[in-house]
């Protein structure tokens, strides 16, 4: 059982850890409360090498460059937004916002540690309590997204990379989601596997873990594309783009199912019916996405990748990675 593998790796009790591994609730599940943002400086107190790696990424550079890009300004103008750093549709995915002492909310960084691992004020001290053997379980219950919880960490990525805002696309002309494949993105410039080496080496992701990431990533692409389509109210660029994305994700899963014969993958594929792929069909599409979510979570909890070598030929090679990994 992968749950036992996670527990052994992190020295956690499987029963307690299971409580942290529940179904996602769409992209709203991953919204960050500015009042609970600690800031990257707090993370750097113990994770300085990771923060240094982050500072060389596009995620970090968003704070300085995104609002200055001509295409961003064009989208903002079409949306009637005067200040990109002060408008919620942009802030959610492109920036980290923190509540100030006077109650105001201020952008403090681009896509940051807490964008990916959860707003930290509730758990930052808990997860640092080295003398507490249950510290990581407690931190997870308080909202920390931890690397062994592949499903939720990856779902957090897809909650932005599928651009779940119809108006941004149909009115603003925003691209309808990134061409996001999990292994190639996590293996590229955002990779920060530096903890075990005390910052001396940014380790490659083991092939067994890559297999899990690939399968869960393709599953989440289908789930979040369905959830995005569920938000579509009318036929248009957004709806048609999401229909195309659903079909691409389903095709990728068909390749995985052919290679592995995993019943969970077949369940996902069979859940998607052509007649349901249309705008203004939120209830049905969310039900289908829930089926996909449950199957993906089952795979994430039960497979450590050692039995999934059949997908190796499908996993992107290093020349397909998104950016160059940080080198200490």
C-alpha positions as protocol buffer text, in pm:
chain_id: "A"
residue {
  index: 1
  type: UNK
  ca { x: 0 y: 0 z: 0 }
}
residue {
  index: 2
  type: UNK
  ca { x: 137 y: 339 z: -95 }
}
residue {
  index: 3
  type: UNK
  ca { x: -16 y: 487 z: 219 }
}
residue {
  index: 4
  type: UNK
  ca { x: 218 y: 266 z: 422 }
}
residue {
  index: 5
  type: UNK
  ca { x: 510 y: 371 z: 199 }
}
residue {
  index: 6
  type: UNK
  ca { x: 436 y: 738 z: 270 }
}
residue {
  index: 7
  type: UNK
  ca { x: 399 y: 669 z: 640 }
}
residue {
  index: 8
  type: UNK
  ca { x: 732 y: 486 z: 650 }
}
residue {
  index: 9
  type: UNK
  ca { x: 910 y: 759 z: 455 }
}
residue {
  index: 10
  type: UNK
  ca { x: 774 y: 1033 z: 678 }
}
residue {
  index: 11
  type: UNK
  ca { x: 749 y: 819 z: 995 }
}
residue {
  index: 12
  type: UNK
  ca { x: 374 y: 882 z: 1007 }
}
residue {
  index: 13
  type: UNK
  ca { x: 87 y: 662 z: 1120 }
}
residue {
  index: 14
  type: UNK
  ca { x: -108 y: 541 z: 812 }
}
residue {
  index: 15
  type: UNK
  ca { x: -448 y: 579 z: 981 }
}
residue {
  index: 16
  type: UNK
  ca { x: -377 y: 939 z: 1077 }
}
residue {
  index: 17
  type: UNK
  ca { x: -225 y: 1023 z: 741 }
}
residue {
  index: 18
  type: UNK
  ca { x: -533 y: 888 z: 564 }
}
residue {
  index: 19
  type: UNK
  ca { x: -736 y: 1165 z: 721 }
}
residue {
  index: 20
  type: UNK
  ca { x: -536 y: 1420 z: 522 }
}
residue {
  index: 21
  type: UNK
  ca { x: -586 y: 1246 z: 188 }
}
residue {
  index: 22
  type: UNK
  ca { x: -941 y: 1332 z: 84 }
}
residue {
  index: 23
  type: UNK
  ca { x: -1112 y: 1427 z: -239 }
}
residue {
  index: 24
  type: UNK
  ca { x: -1041 y: 1768 z: -383 }
}
residue {
  index: 25
  type: UNK
  ca { x: -1326 y: 2014 z: -412 }
}
residue {
  index: 26
  type: UNK
  ca { x: -1230 y: 2188 z: -735 }
}
residue {
  index: 27
  type: UNK
  ca { x: -1002 y: 2488 z: -753 }
}
residue {
  index: 28
  type: UNK
  ca { x: -1176 y: 2669 z: -464 }
}
residue {
  index: 29
  type: UNK
  ca { x: -1023 y: 2409 z: -230 }
}
residue {
  index: 30
  type: UNK
  ca { x: -680 y: 2560 z: -298 }
}
residue {
  index: 31
  type: UNK
  ca { x: -752 y: 2931 z: -253 }
}
residue {
  index: 32
  type: UNK
  ca { x: -514 y: 3100 z: -10 }
}
residue {
  index: 33
  type: UNK
  ca { x: -639 y: 3316 z: 278 }
}
residue {
  index: 34
  type: UNK
  ca { x: -418 y: 3630 z: 285 }
}
residue {
  index: 35
  type: UNK
  ca { x: -465 y: 3643 z: 663 }
}
residue {
  index: 36
  type: UNK
  ca { x: -281 y: 3311 z: 693 }
}
residue {
  index: 37
  type: UNK
  ca { x: 15 y: 3386 z: 463 }
}
residue {
  index: 38
  type: UNK
  ca { x: 349 y: 3387 z: 648 }
}
residue {
  index: 39
  type: UNK
  ca { x: 575 y: 3491 z: 360 }
}
residue {
  index: 40
  type: UNK
  ca { x: 874 y: 3322 z: 195 }
}
residue {
  index: 41
  type: UNK
  ca { x: 1116 y: 3478 z: 442 }
}
residue {
  index: 42
  type: UNK
  ca { x: 971 y: 3255 z: 714 }
}
residue {
  index: 43
  type: UNK
  ca { x: 1027 y: 2948 z: 495 }
}
residue {
  index: 44
  type: UNK
  ca { x: 1384 y: 3058 z: 423 }
}
residue {
  index: 45
  type: UNK
  ca { x: 1471 y: 3038 z: 793 }
}
residue {
  index: 46
  type: UNK
  ca { x: 1495 y: 2659 z: 756 }
}
residue {
  index: 47
  type: UNK
  ca { x: 1477 y: 2605 z: 380 }
}
residue {
  index: 48
  type: UNK
  ca { x: 1721 y: 2862 z: 243 }
}
residue {
  index: 49
  type: UNK
  ca { x: 1847 y: 2645 z: -51 }
}
residue {
  index: 50
  type: UNK
  ca { x: 1490 y: 2588 z: -170 }
}
residue {
  index: 51
  type: UNK
  ca { x: 1415 y: 2959 z: -154 }
}
residue {
  index: 52
  type: UNK
  ca { x: 1732 y: 3035 z: -351 }
}
residue {
  index: 53
  type: UNK
  ca { x: 1621 y: 2787 z: -618 }
}
residue {
  index: 54
  type: UNK
  ca { x: 1275 y: 2951 z: -625 }
}
residue {
  index: 55
  type: UNK
  ca { x: 1429 y: 3294 z: -684 }
}
residue {
  index: 56
  type: UNK
  ca { x: 1560 y: 3174 z: -1021 }
}
residue {
  index: 57
  type: UNK
  ca { x: 1219 y: 3061 z: -1149 }
}
residue {
  index: 58
  type: UNK
  ca { x: 943 y: 3222 z: -1350 }
}
residue {
  index: 59
  type: UNK
  ca { x: 721 y: 3166 z: -1047 }
}
residue {
  index: 60
  type: UNK
  ca { x: 936 y: 3412 z: -852 }
}
residue {
  index: 61
  type: UNK
  ca { x: 983 y: 3657 z: -1140 }
}
residue {
  index: 62
  type: UNK
  ca { x: 608 y: 3699 z: -1184 }
}
residue {
  index: 63
  type: UNK
  ca { x: 613 y: 3956 z: -902 }
}
residue {
  index: 64
  type: UNK
  ca { x: 836 y: 4189 z: -1103 }
}
residue {
  index: 65
  type: UNK
  ca { x: 745 y: 4111 z: -1462 }
}
residue {
  index: 66
  type: UNK
  ca { x: 393 y: 3977 z: -1509 }
}
residue {
  index: 67
  type: UNK
  ca { x: 206 y: 4307 z: -1475 }
}
residue {
  index: 68
  type: UNK
  ca { x: 451 y: 4472 z: -1717 }
}
residue {
  index: 69
  type: UNK
  ca { x: 397 y: 4226 z: -2001 }
}
residue {
  index: 70
  type: UNK
  ca { x: 207 y: 4371 z: -2299 }
}
residue {
  index: 71
  type: UNK
  ca { x: -21 y: 4066 z: -2320 }
}
residue {
  index: 72
  type: UNK
  ca { x: -109 y: 4098 z: -1951 }
}
residue {
  index: 73
  type: UNK
  ca { x: -188 y: 4465 z: -1994 }
}
residue {
  index: 74
  type: UNK
  ca { x: -406 y: 4385 z: -2296 }
}
residue {
  index: 75
  type: UNK
  ca { x: -602 y: 4126 z: -2100 }
}
residue {
  index: 76
  type: UNK
  ca { x: -642 y: 4368 z: -1809 }
}
residue {
  index: 77
  type: UNK
  ca { x: -772 y: 4641 z: -2040 }
}
residue {
  index: 78
  type: UNK
  ca { x: -1029 y: 4408 z: -2193 }
}
residue {
  index: 79
  type: UNK
  ca { x: -1138 y: 4305 z: -1844 }
}
residue {
  index: 80
  type: UNK
  ca { x: -1159 y: 4664 z: -1724 }
}
residue {
  index: 81
  type: UNK
  ca { x: -885 y: 4613 z: -1465 }
}
residue {
  index: 82
  type: UNK
  ca { x: -671 y: 4916 z: -1385 }
}
residue {
  index: 83
  type: UNK
  ca { x: -414 y: 4759 z: -1153 }
}
residue {
  index: 84
  type: UNK
  ca { x: -319 y: 4399 z: -1214 }
}
residue {
  index: 85
  type: UNK
  ca { x: -166 y: 4357 z: -869 }
}
residue {
  index: 86
  type: UNK
  ca { x: -489 y: 4466 z: -704 }
}
residue {
  index: 87
  type: UNK
  ca { x: -746 y: 4260 z: -897 }
}
residue {
  index: 88
  type: UNK
  ca { x: -855 y: 3922 z: -762 }
}
residue {
  index: 89
  type: UNK
  ca { x: -874 y: 3732 z: -1091 }
}
residue {
  index: 90
  type: UNK
  ca { x: -504 y: 3794 z: -1146 }
}
residue {
  index: 91
  type: UNK
  ca { x: -395 y: 3766 z: -784 }
}
residue {
  index: 92
  type: UNK
  ca { x: -523 y: 3416 z: -724 }
}
residue {
  index: 93
  type: UNK
  ca { x: -281 y: 3240 z: -961 }
}
residue {
  index: 94
  type: UNK
  ca { x: -4 y: 3488 z: -1037 }
}
residue {
  index: 95
  type: UNK
  ca { x: 78 y: 3636 z: -696 }
}
residue {
  index: 96
  type: UNK
  ca { x: 88 y: 3576 z: -322 }
}
residue {
  index: 97
  type: UNK
  ca { x: -114 y: 3824 z: -118 }
}
residue {
  index: 98
  type: UNK
  ca { x: -80 y: 3886 z: 255 }
}
residue {
  index: 99
  type: UNK
  ca { x: -306 y: 4068 z: 497 }
}
residue {
  index: 100
  type: UNK
  ca { x: -128 y: 4360 z: 664 }
}
residue {
  index: 101
  type: UNK
  ca { x: -159 y: 4477 z: 1025 }
}
residue {
  index: 102
  type: UNK
  ca { x: -408 y: 4747 z: 924 }
}
residue {
  index: 103
  type: UNK
  ca { x: -631 y: 4487 z: 760 }
}
residue {
  index: 104
  type: UNK
  ca { x: -539 y: 4577 z: 403 }
}
residue {
  index: 105
  type: UNK
  ca { x: -420 y: 4310 z: 159 }
}
residue {
  index: 106
  type: UNK
  ca { x: -90 y: 4352 z: -24 }
}
residue {
  index: 107
  type: UNK
  ca { x: 88 y: 4148 z: -290 }
}
residue {
  index: 108
  type: UNK
  ca { x: 419 y: 4037 z: -136 }
}
residue {
  index: 109
  type: UNK
  ca { x: 557 y: 3797 z: -396 }
}
residue {
  index: 110
  type: UNK
  ca { x: 486 y: 3604 z: -711 }
}
residue {
  index: 111
  type: UNK
  ca { x: 394 y: 3236 z: -709 }
}
residue {
  index: 112
  type: UNK
  ca { x: 558 y: 3135 z: -385 }
}
residue {
  index: 113
  type: UNK
  ca { x: 622 y: 2855 z: -134 }
}
residue {
  index: 114
  type: UNK
  ca { x: 272 y: 2901 z: 8 }
}
residue {
  index: 115
  type: UNK
  ca { x: 113 y: 2902 z: -336 }
}
residue {
  index: 116
  type: UNK
  ca { x: 224 y: 2540 z: -364 }
}
residue {
  index: 117
  type: UNK
  ca { x: 236 y: 2415 z: -5 }
}
residue {
  index: 118
  type: UNK
  ca { x: -51 y: 2608 z: 153 }
}
residue {
  index: 119
  type: UNK
  ca { x: -85 y: 2925 z: 361 }
}
residue {
  index: 120
  type: UNK
  ca { x: 156 y: 2858 z: 648 }
}
residue {
  index: 121
  type: UNK
  ca { x: 69 y: 3064 z: 954 }
}
residue {
  index: 122
  type: UNK
  ca { x: -138 y: 2784 z: 1105 }
}
residue {
  index: 123
  type: UNK
  ca { x: 123 y: 2513 z: 1054 }
}
residue {
  index: 124
  type: UNK
  ca { x: 468 y: 2665 z: 1013 }
}
residue {
  index: 125
  type: UNK
  ca { x: 568 y: 2624 z: 1379 }
}
residue {
  index: 126
  type: UNK
  ca { x: 398 y: 2285 z: 1405 }
}
residue {
  index: 127
  type: UNK
  ca { x: 587 y: 2133 z: 1113 }
}
residue {
  index: 128
  type: UNK
  ca { x: 915 y: 2265 z: 1251 }
}
residue {
  index: 129
  type: UNK
  ca { x: 876 y: 2097 z: 1591 }
}
residue {
  index: 130
  type: UNK
  ca { x: 1148 y: 1834 z: 1542 }
}
residue {
  index: 131
  type: UNK
  ca { x: 1079 y: 1673 z: 1880 }
}
residue {
  index: 132
  type: UNK
  ca { x: 718 y: 1591 z: 1784 }
}
residue {
  index: 133
  type: UNK
  ca { x: 693 y: 1259 z: 1591 }
}
residue {
  index: 134
  type: UNK
  ca { x: 346 y: 1356 z: 1468 }
}
residue {
  index: 135
  type: UNK
  ca { x: 439 y: 1706 z: 1355 }
}
residue {
  index: 136
  type: UNK
  ca { x: 384 y: 1641 z: 983 }
}
residue {
  index: 137
  type: UNK
  ca { x: 45 y: 1482 z: 1039 }
}
residue {
  index: 138
  type: UNK
  ca { x: -58 y: 1781 z: 1249 }
}
residue {
  index: 139
  type: UNK
  ca { x: 75 y: 2022 z: 986 }
}
residue {
  index: 140
  type: UNK
  ca { x: -115 y: 1841 z: 710 }
}
residue {
  index: 141
  type: UNK
  ca { x: -437 y: 1869 z: 907 }
}
residue {
  index: 142
  type: UNK
  ca { x: -372 y: 2243 z: 938 }
}
residue {
  index: 143
  type: UNK
  ca { x: -341 y: 2282 z: 562 }
}
residue {
  index: 144
  type: UNK
  ca { x: 18 y: 2200 z: 466 }
}
residue {
  index: 145
  type: UNK
  ca { x: 48 y: 2026 z: 128 }
}
residue {
  index: 146
  type: UNK
  ca { x: 339 y: 1782 z: 162 }
}
residue {
  index: 147
  type: UNK
  ca { x: 533 y: 1610 z: -121 }
}
residue {
  index: 148
  type: UNK
  ca { x: 419 y: 1251 z: -45 }
}
residue {
  index: 149
  type: UNK
  ca { x: 57 y: 1363 z: -91 }
}
residue {
  index: 150
  type: UNK
  ca { x: 100 y: 1365 z: -468 }
}
residue {
  index: 151
  type: UNK
  ca { x: -269 y: 1397 z: -549 }
}
residue {
  index: 152
  type: UNK
  ca { x: -331 y: 1719 z: -356 }
}
residue {
  index: 153
  type: UNK
  ca { x: 4 y: 1881 z: -436 }
}
residue {
  index: 154
  type: UNK
  ca { x: -55 y: 1816 z: -806 }
}
residue {
  index: 155
  type: UNK
  ca { x: -422 y: 1915 z: -791 }
}
residue {
  index: 156
  type: UNK
  ca { x: -306 y: 2248 z: -653 }
}
residue {
  index: 157
  type: UNK
  ca { x: -98 y: 2296 z: -970 }
}
residue {
  index: 158
  type: UNK
  ca { x: -391 y: 2214 z: -1196 }
}
residue {
  index: 159
  type: UNK
  ca { x: -624 y: 2445 z: -1005 }
}
residue {
  index: 160
  type: UNK
  ca { x: -442 y: 2734 z: -1175 }
}
residue {
  index: 161
  type: UNK
  ca { x: -296 y: 2578 z: -1488 }
}
residue {
  index: 162
  type: UNK
  ca { x: -641 y: 2501 z: -1627 }
}
residue {
  index: 163
  type: UNK
  ca { x: -740 y: 2871 z: -1589 }
}
residue {
  index: 164
  type: UNK
  ca { x: -1080 y: 2811 z: -1426 }
}
residue {
  index: 165
  type: UNK
  ca { x: -1228 y: 3151 z: -1517 }
}
residue {
  index: 166
  type: UNK
  ca { x: -1454 y: 3171 z: -1821 }
}
residue {
  index: 167
  type: UNK
  ca { x: -1452 y: 3552 z: -1835 }
}
residue {
  index: 168
  type: UNK
  ca { x: -1073 y: 3569 z: -1846 }
}
residue {
  index: 169
  type: UNK
  ca { x: -1074 y: 3368 z: -2168 }
}
residue {
  index: 170
  type: UNK
  ca { x: -1391 y: 3482 z: -2344 }
}
residue {
  index: 171
  type: UNK
  ca { x: -1359 y: 3851 z: -2256 }
}
residue {
  index: 172
  type: UNK
  ca { x: -995 y: 3905 z: -2171 }
}
residue {
  index: 173
  type: UNK
  ca { x: -845 y: 3676 z: -2432 }
}
residue {
  index: 174
  type: UNK
  ca { x: -638 y: 3489 z: -2170 }
}
residue {
  index: 175
  type: UNK
  ca { x: -499 y: 3156 z: -2287 }
}
residue {
  index: 176
  type: UNK
  ca { x: -732 y: 2872 z: -2187 }
}
residue {
  index: 177
  type: UNK
  ca { x: -483 y: 2688 z: -1969 }
}
residue {
  index: 178
  type: UNK
  ca { x: -120 y: 2579 z: -1987 }
}
residue {
  index: 179
  type: UNK
  ca { x: 0 y: 2276 z: -2176 }
}
residue {
  index: 180
  type: UNK
  ca { x: 73 y: 2128 z: -1836 }
}
residue {
  index: 181
  type: UNK
  ca { x: 227 y: 1782 z: -1794 }
}
residue {
  index: 182
  type: UNK
  ca { x: 327 y: 1719 z: -1435 }
}
residue {
  index: 183
  type: UNK
  ca { x: 662 y: 1535 z: -1471 }
}
residue {
  index: 184
  type: UNK
  ca { x: 810 y: 1780 z: -1720 }
}
residue {
  index: 185
  type: UNK
  ca { x: 718 y: 2079 z: -1505 }
}
residue {
  index: 186
  type: UNK
  ca { x: 823 y: 1937 z: -1167 }
}
residue {
  index: 187
  type: UNK
  ca { x: 1151 y: 1810 z: -1315 }
}
residue {
  index: 188
  type: UNK
  ca { x: 1245 y: 2146 z: -1467 }
}
residue {
  index: 189
  type: UNK
  ca { x: 1323 y: 2483 z: -1314 }
}
residue {
  index: 190
  type: UNK
  ca { x: 1084 y: 2439 z: -1019 }
}
residue {
  index: 191
  type: UNK
  ca { x: 1261 y: 2125 z: -896 }
}
residue {
  index: 192
  type: UNK
  ca { x: 1407 y: 2179 z: -549 }
}
residue {
  index: 193
  type: UNK
  ca { x: 1498 y: 1832 z: -417 }
}
residue {
  index: 194
  type: UNK
  ca { x: 1761 y: 1983 z: -188 }
}
residue {
  index: 195
  type: UNK
  ca { x: 1661 y: 1888 z: 164 }
}
residue {
  index: 196
  type: UNK
  ca { x: 1846 y: 1556 z: 205 }
}
residue {
  index: 197
  type: UNK
  ca { x: 2175 y: 1698 z: 74 }
}
residue {
  index: 198
  type: UNK
  ca { x: 2151 y: 2015 z: 286 }
}
residue {
  index: 199
  type: UNK
  ca { x: 2137 y: 2221 z: -31 }
}
residue {
  index: 200
  type: UNK
  ca { x: 2437 y: 2062 z: -202 }
}
residue {
  index: 201
  type: UNK
  ca { x: 2253 y: 1866 z: -472 }
}
residue {
  index: 202
  type: UNK
  ca { x: 1920 y: 1911 z: -652 }
}
residue {
  index: 203
  type: UNK
  ca { x: 1840 y: 1543 z: -687 }
}
residue {
  index: 204
  type: UNK
  ca { x: 1659 y: 1394 z: -986 }
}
residue {
  index: 205
  type: UNK
  ca { x: 1309 y: 1265 z: -923 }
}
residue {
  index: 206
  type: UNK
  ca { x: 1334 y: 881 z: -896 }
}
residue {
  index: 207
  type: UNK
  ca { x: 1175 y: 696 z: -1187 }
}
residue {
  index: 208
  type: UNK
  ca { x: 926 y: 521 z: -958 }
}
residue {
  index: 209
  type: UNK
  ca { x: 798 y: 857 z: -838 }
}
residue {
  index: 210
  type: UNK
  ca { x: 795 y: 991 z: -1195 }
}
residue {
  index: 211
  type: UNK
  ca { x: 558 y: 709 z: -1291 }
}
residue {
  index: 212
  type: UNK
  ca { x: 316 y: 806 z: -1014 }
}
residue {
  index: 213
  type: UNK
  ca { x: 345 y: 1173 z: -1105 }
}
residue {
  index: 214
  type: UNK
  ca { x: 279 y: 1099 z: -1470 }
}
residue {
  index: 215
  type: UNK
  ca { x: -32 y: 888 z: -1409 }
}
residue {
  index: 216
  type: UNK
  ca { x: -177 y: 1116 z: -1141 }
}
residue {
  index: 217
  type: UNK
  ca { x: -96 y: 1422 z: -1350 }
}
residue {
  index: 218
  type: UNK
  ca { x: -280 y: 1289 z: -1655 }
}
residue {
  index: 219
  type: UNK
  ca { x: -573 y: 1195 z: -1429 }
}
residue {
  index: 220
  type: UNK
  ca { x: -586 y: 1540 z: -1275 }
}
residue {
  index: 221
  type: UNK
  ca { x: -571 y: 1701 z: -1616 }
}
residue {
  index: 222
  type: UNK
  ca { x: -896 y: 1524 z: -1696 }
}
residue {
  index: 223
  type: UNK
  ca { x: -1053 y: 1605 z: -1360 }
}
residue {
  index: 224
  type: UNK
  ca { x: -975 y: 1976 z: -1363 }
}
residue {
  index: 225
  type: UNK
  ca { x: -1058 y: 2016 z: -1732 }
}
residue {
  index: 226
  type: UNK
  ca { x: -1399 y: 1869 z: -1652 }
}
residue {
  index: 227
  type: UNK
  ca { x: -1440 y: 2103 z: -1355 }
}
residue {
  index: 228
  type: UNK
  ca { x: -1339 y: 2398 z: -1571 }
}
residue {
  index: 229
  type: UNK
  ca { x: -1589 y: 2300 z: -1841 }
}
residue {
  index: 230
  type: UNK
  ca { x: -1852 y: 2266 z: -1567 }
}
residue {
  index: 231
  type: UNK
  ca { x: -1810 y: 2641 z: -1504 }
}
residue {
  index: 232
  type: UNK
  ca { x: -1875 y: 2731 z: -1867 }
}
residue {
  index: 233
  type: UNK
  ca { x: -2212 y: 2903 z: -1904 }
}
residue {
  index: 234
  type: UNK
  ca { x: -2221 y: 2941 z: -2281 }
}
residue {
  index: 235
  type: UNK
  ca { x: -2060 y: 2814 z: -2598 }
}
residue {
  index: 236
  type: UNK
  ca { x: -1747 y: 3008 z: -2680 }
}
residue {
  index: 237
  type: UNK
  ca { x: -1368 y: 2996 z: -2677 }
}
residue {
  index: 238
  type: UNK
  ca { x: -1353 y: 2885 z: -2315 }
}
residue {
  index: 239
  type: UNK
  ca { x: -1603 y: 2602 z: -2346 }
}
residue {
  index: 240
  type: UNK
  ca { x: -1458 y: 2474 z: -2673 }
}
residue {
  index: 241
  type: UNK
  ca { x: -1103 y: 2489 z: -2536 }
}
residue {
  index: 242
  type: UNK
  ca { x: -1204 y: 2289 z: -2230 }
}
residue {
  index: 243
  type: UNK
  ca { x: -1388 y: 2030 z: -2439 }
}
residue {
  index: 244
  type: UNK
  ca { x: -1071 y: 1988 z: -2645 }
}
residue {
  index: 245
  type: UNK
  ca { x: -866 y: 1964 z: -2327 }
}
residue {
  index: 246
  type: UNK
  ca { x: -1096 y: 1697 z: -2183 }
}
residue {
  index: 247
  type: UNK
  ca { x: -1062 y: 1491 z: -2502 }
}
residue {
  index: 248
  type: UNK
  ca { x: -681 y: 1523 z: -2502 }
}
residue {
  index: 249
  type: UNK
  ca { x: -663 y: 1420 z: -2138 }
}
residue {
  index: 250
  type: UNK
  ca { x: -890 y: 1123 z: -2206 }
}
residue {
  index: 251
  type: UNK
  ca { x: -665 y: 1018 z: -2498 }
}
residue {
  index: 252
  type: UNK
  ca { x: -357 y: 1031 z: -2273 }
}
residue {
  index: 253
  type: UNK
  ca { x: -534 y: 815 z: -2016 }
}
residue {
  index: 254
  type: UNK
  ca { x: -628 y: 570 z: -2291 }
}
residue {
  index: 255
  type: UNK
  ca { x: -255 y: 530 z: -2364 }
}
residue {
  index: 256
  type: UNK
  ca { x: -190 y: 461 z: -1997 }
}
residue {
  index: 257
  type: UNK
  ca { x: -477 y: 212 z: -1974 }
}
residue {
  index: 258
  type: UNK
  ca { x: -350 y: 29 z: -2282 }
}
residue {
  index: 259
  type: UNK
  ca { x: -4 y: 1 z: -2127 }
}
residue {
  index: 260
  type: UNK
  ca { x: -107 y: -88 z: -1771 }
}
residue {
  index: 261
  type: UNK
  ca { x: -467 y: -220 z: -1774 }
}
residue {
  index: 262
  type: UNK
  ca { x: -525 y: -30 z: -1450 }
}
residue {
  index: 263
  type: UNK
  ca { x: -897 y: -57 z: -1364 }
}
residue {
  index: 264
  type: UNK
  ca { x: -896 y: 290 z: -1207 }
}
residue {
  index: 265
  type: UNK
  ca { x: -789 y: 442 z: -1538 }
}
residue {
  index: 266
  type: UNK
  ca { x: -1062 y: 254 z: -1723 }
}
residue {
  index: 267
  type: UNK
  ca { x: -1315 y: 387 z: -1472 }
}
residue {
  index: 268
  type: UNK
  ca { x: -1205 y: 743 z: -1549 }
}
residue {
  index: 269
  type: UNK
  ca { x: -1225 y: 691 z: -1924 }
}
residue {
  index: 270
  type: UNK
  ca { x: -1565 y: 524 z: -1911 }
}
residue {
  index: 271
  type: UNK
  ca { x: -1706 y: 803 z: -1694 }
}
residue {
  index: 272
  type: UNK
  ca { x: -1663 y: 1062 z: -1969 }
}
residue {
  index: 273
  type: UNK
  ca { x: -1946 y: 1062 z: -2223 }
}
residue {
  index: 274
  type: UNK
  ca { x: -1951 y: 1282 z: -2531 }
}
residue {
  index: 275
  type: UNK
  ca { x: -2306 y: 1398 z: -2464 }
}
residue {
  index: 276
  type: UNK
  ca { x: -2203 y: 1555 z: -2133 }
}
residue {
  index: 277
  type: UNK
  ca { x: -1922 y: 1765 z: -2284 }
}
residue {
  index: 278
  type: UNK
  ca { x: -2109 y: 2092 z: -2324 }
}
residue {
  index: 279
  type: UNK
  ca { x: -2147 y: 2422 z: -2138 }
}
residue {
  index: 280
  type: UNK
  ca { x: -2425 y: 2481 z: -1883 }
}
residue {
  index: 281
  type: UNK
  ca { x: -2394 y: 2122 z: -1761 }
}
residue {
  index: 282
  type: UNK
  ca { x: -2230 y: 2183 z: -1424 }
}
residue {
  index: 283
  type: UNK
  ca { x: -2405 y: 1918 z: -1215 }
}
residue {
  index: 284
  type: UNK
  ca { x: -2329 y: 1628 z: -1449 }
}
residue {
  index: 285
  type: UNK
  ca { x: -1973 y: 1738 z: -1523 }
}
residue {
  index: 286
  type: UNK
  ca { x: -1888 y: 1779 z: -1155 }
}
residue {
  index: 287
  type: UNK
  ca { x: -2021 y: 1428 z: -1087 }
}
residue {
  index: 288
  type: UNK
  ca { x: -1797 y: 1289 z: -1361 }
}
residue {
  index: 289
  type: UNK
  ca { x: -1502 y: 1487 z: -1220 }
}
residue {
  index: 290
  type: UNK
  ca { x: -1574 y: 1337 z: -877 }
}
residue {
  index: 291
  type: UNK
  ca { x: -1548 y: 987 z: -1027 }
}
residue {
  index: 292
  type: UNK
  ca { x: -1214 y: 1078 z: -1183 }
}
residue {
  index: 293
  type: UNK
  ca { x: -1098 y: 1232 z: -856 }
}
residue {
  index: 294
  type: UNK
  ca { x: -1186 y: 923 z: -652 }
}
residue {
  index: 295
  type: UNK
  ca { x: -1003 y: 695 z: -896 }
}
residue {
  index: 296
  type: UNK
  ca { x: -696 y: 920 z: -908 }
}
residue {
  index: 297
  type: UNK
  ca { x: -684 y: 939 z: -530 }
}
residue {
  index: 298
  type: UNK
  ca { x: -707 y: 561 z: -509 }
}
residue {
  index: 299
  type: UNK
  ca { x: -410 y: 526 z: -742 }
}
residue {
  index: 300
  type: UNK
  ca { x: -214 y: 790 z: -552 }
}
residue {
  index: 301
  type: UNK
  ca { x: -273 y: 608 z: -225 }
}
residue {
  index: 302
  type: UNK
  ca { x: -198 y: 255 z: -343 }
}
residue {
  index: 303
  type: UNK
  ca { x: 80 y: 272 z: -602 }
}
residue {
  index: 304
  type: UNK
  ca { x: 447 y: 351 z: -535 }
}
residue {
  index: 305
  type: UNK
  ca { x: 537 y: 334 z: -905 }
}
residue {
  index: 306
  type: UNK
  ca { x: 746 y: 19 z: -887 }
}
residue {
  index: 307
  type: UNK
  ca { x: 475 y: -180 z: -1068 }
}
residue {
  index: 308
  type: UNK
  ca { x: 410 y: 79 z: -1339 }
}
residue {
  index: 309
  type: UNK
  ca { x: 721 y: 49 z: -1557 }
}
residue {
  index: 310
  type: UNK
  ca { x: 492 y: 10 z: -1859 }
}
residue {
  index: 311
  type: UNK
  ca { x: 439 y: 388 z: -1868 }
}
residue {
  index: 312
  type: UNK
  ca { x: 811 y: 472 z: -1891 }
}
residue {
  index: 313
  type: UNK
  ca { x: 792 y: 524 z: -2267 }
}
residue {
  index: 314
  type: UNK
  ca { x: 513 y: 780 z: -2214 }
}
residue {
  index: 315
  type: UNK
  ca { x: 698 y: 992 z: -1959 }
}
residue {
  index: 316
  type: UNK
  ca { x: 866 y: 1301 z: -2112 }
}
residue {
  index: 317
  type: UNK
  ca { x: 1243 y: 1282 z: -2151 }
}
residue {
  index: 318
  type: UNK
  ca { x: 1473 y: 1545 z: -1994 }
}
residue {
  index: 319
  type: UNK
  ca { x: 1481 y: 1749 z: -2317 }
}
residue {
  index: 320
  type: UNK
  ca { x: 1108 y: 1812 z: -2263 }
}
residue {
  index: 321
  type: UNK
  ca { x: 1147 y: 1949 z: -1909 }
}
residue {
  index: 322
  type: UNK
  ca { x: 1017 y: 2300 z: -1852 }
}
residue {
  index: 323
  type: UNK
  ca { x: 1330 y: 2503 z: -1787 }
}
residue {
  index: 324
  type: UNK
  ca { x: 1665 y: 2405 z: -1640 }
}
residue {
  index: 325
  type: UNK
  ca { x: 1678 y: 2258 z: -1288 }
}
residue {
  index: 326
  type: UNK
  ca { x: 1857 y: 2466 z: -1026 }
}
residue {
  index: 327
  type: UNK
  ca { x: 2221 y: 2372 z: -970 }
}
residue {
  index: 328
  type: UNK
  ca { x: 2370 y: 2464 z: -627 }
}
